[in-house]
C-alpha cells in the first residue's frame, strides 16, 4: 500500500519565503575623469533580504526496497520583488564617498535526486540533493550589469502527506549555494564617469508549503 501511494509521477505547486544571503569580494571602481580620476579598492557589506517565492515541481518516485524510495525531479521557482538596495559600498584611500548597489534575484532552477522513506501508507519524509542555477542582476551607483547565471547545488528536506485520492500536502526547506560571478558596470556617477567590478556569491534558502498530485 505504501508503494502504491507514493510510486509514480507527481506534480506540485508551492508558495513561501525566500532569503538571499549575498557576499561581495574584490570590489573596485575606476573614475575616468575629474579631480578624483583613478582606481580605488573598496569595501562592501551586503545584507540578506527576504522575498515571497512560488514554484512548481515535476518528478517521479520509484520504490527501491520496503518503505524506501528514490525520486528524480525538477523545480522551477519564481522570486517576486523589486531591486533590493541593501548594499553600501565605501571607498578606501583618499576618496571619501559611498555608493549604493542593488540586486535582484530572478529565479531558481533545480534538478535533483530525492531519497525518501514512507512513515506509513499516507506519510513520506524526503531529502533533496542536486544541481541548481539562479539568475540575478546588479546595479552599482545606478549602472546595471548584464544578467548573470550562477550554478551550484541544492540540499533540501521535506514532508508530504496524502489528503484524498492522489492529492497531498507538503512542506519543505531548501538551501542553495552557488559559485561566484564577476559583475561589471559602467556609468556616470556624482564624481564622473566610472567603471566598476565586483565578485558576488548569492547563497540562500527557502521554506515552502503547497499541494501536489500523484498520477
N, C-alpha and C positions, 0 to 999 in steps of 0.2 A: 504493500500500500504506500510506503514511503517513496518507493521508486516511481510509482505511477503518479504521485502528486508532484514531484519535482523534476522528473526527467523529461527533456524535450525543449523546444524553442520557447522563448519568452520575450515580451516587450514590456517596458515600464517607463513611467514619467515621474519626475520628482521636482520639488522646489525646496529652497533652503537658503543657507547662509554661506557666503564665501569670504575668506580672509586671505589677503595677499601680504606677503612678508618680503619686501624688496631689499636689496643690498646693492650699493654702488661703490665701485673702486676705480682707480686710475682716471679721475676726473681732471680734465684740463680745458682751458679756454684761451684762445688767441685773439686779442683785439688788434685789428689790422691797421687802424689809423687813429689820429688824435694823440693827445698827451699821454694816454695810457697804453699806447701800442706795445705789444709784447705778448709772450706766452706765460700763463700763470697756472701753477698747480693749484688744486682746490680741494677742500674738504666737503664731504656730502653726508647728510643724515637723512635717511628715508624712513618714514613712518609707515606702519601697516595700515591697511584700510579694509573695511568690511562692505560687502555689497550683496544685494539679492542675486540669487542664481537659480537657474532652472535647466533641466536637461532631460534627454531621452536615452534609453539604453536598449540594445537588442543583443540576444545571446542564446546559447544552447548549453544545457546542463545534462551531463551523462553520468550514469551510475558506474562506479568503479568497484565497490565491494560493500556489502551490508548497507549501512546508512551513509557511506561516504560517496561524494560526488566530485566531479571536476567540470568546470564550466569554461567557456570561451565567449567573450563579449566585447562590445564596443559601446563607449559612452560619448555623447556629444553634449557639452554644456555651454549655454549662452549666458554670459555675465552682463547684467544691465548696469547702467550708471554712467555718469559723465566723467570728465577728467578729474583726477584726484590730485589737487595741488597741495601736496604734503611734503615736498622735498625742498629743503632750504640749503642752498649752496653758498659757502663763504670763501672768499679768495684768501690765499696765503701770500706772503711777501708784502709789497708796498701798496697793493690795490685794496682799498677799504670799501668793499661793496658786497652786496648779496644778490643772488638771482634765485628765482623760484622755478622749479621744474614741475611738470605734471605728467602723470602716466595714466594709461587706460589699458586694462587687460580685456581682450575681446572675447575669447572663448577657450575652451579646453577640448581636446580630443584624446581619448584613451582607448587602447587595445589591450586586453588583459586576460589572464587566466584566473579562475576563481575556484579554489578548493573549498569544499563545503561539507557540512555534517548535519544530517537530519536529526533533530532532537526527538521528534515524533512524526506522525503522518502529516501534520499541518505546519510544523515549525522548522526553520532552517537557519543556521548561522553560516556565514561565508566570509572568506577573505578575498582580496584582490591584489594582484601584482602584475605589472606590465609596463608598456610603453605609453608615454604621454607627450603631448605637444600643446603649446599655448601661443597665441598671437598677442602682441602688445605694441603700443606706440608710446613715444615720449615727446614732450616739449621741453625745451631749455630756453628760458628767457623769451618765450613766445615763438621760438623756432621749432618746427616739428620735424622729427626724424621719420624716415620710412618705417612702415610696419615690419617688425621682426618676428620670426617664428622660432621659439626656443623648444628644444627637445629634452626629454628626461624620463623620469619614472613616476609611477603612481603606486601607492600602497593603500589598501583600504580594508575596512571591517564592517560587516553589516548583518542584519537580521530581517528575515521575511516570514510572514505568517499568512496562510490561506484564510480567506474570508468566506467565500462561497463559490463553488464550481472552480473555474480556473483563475478567479480573481484573488489577489493577495495584496497586502500592505507591506511596506518595507521602510527601514531606517538604516542609514549608513553614513560613515565618515571616511574621507579620503585625504591623503597627504600627497602633495606633488612637489618634486624637486627637479630643477631644470639647470641646464648649462648656462654659462654667462654669455651675453651678447654685447657687442660694441655698438653703441648708438652714436651717430654723427649728426651734427647740427650746423646750420649757418644762418645768419640773420643780422639784424641791426638792433642793437640794444641801446640803453641810455648813454653808454660810453663810446659808441661807434660800432662799425661793422665787426662781426666776430665769427669765428668757427669754434666748435667745442666737440669733445668726445667724452663718453663715459661708458664704462663696463657695468652692466646691470644684470643681476641674477634675481629672478622672480620665483620664489617658492611660495607655498601657501597650502591651505586646507579648505575643505567644505564639509558641511553637515546637511544631509538631505532626508526628506521624508516623501513618500509618494505611494502610488498604486501601480500594479502591474497585472499582466495576464499571461498565464502559461497555456500555450496552444496544445 
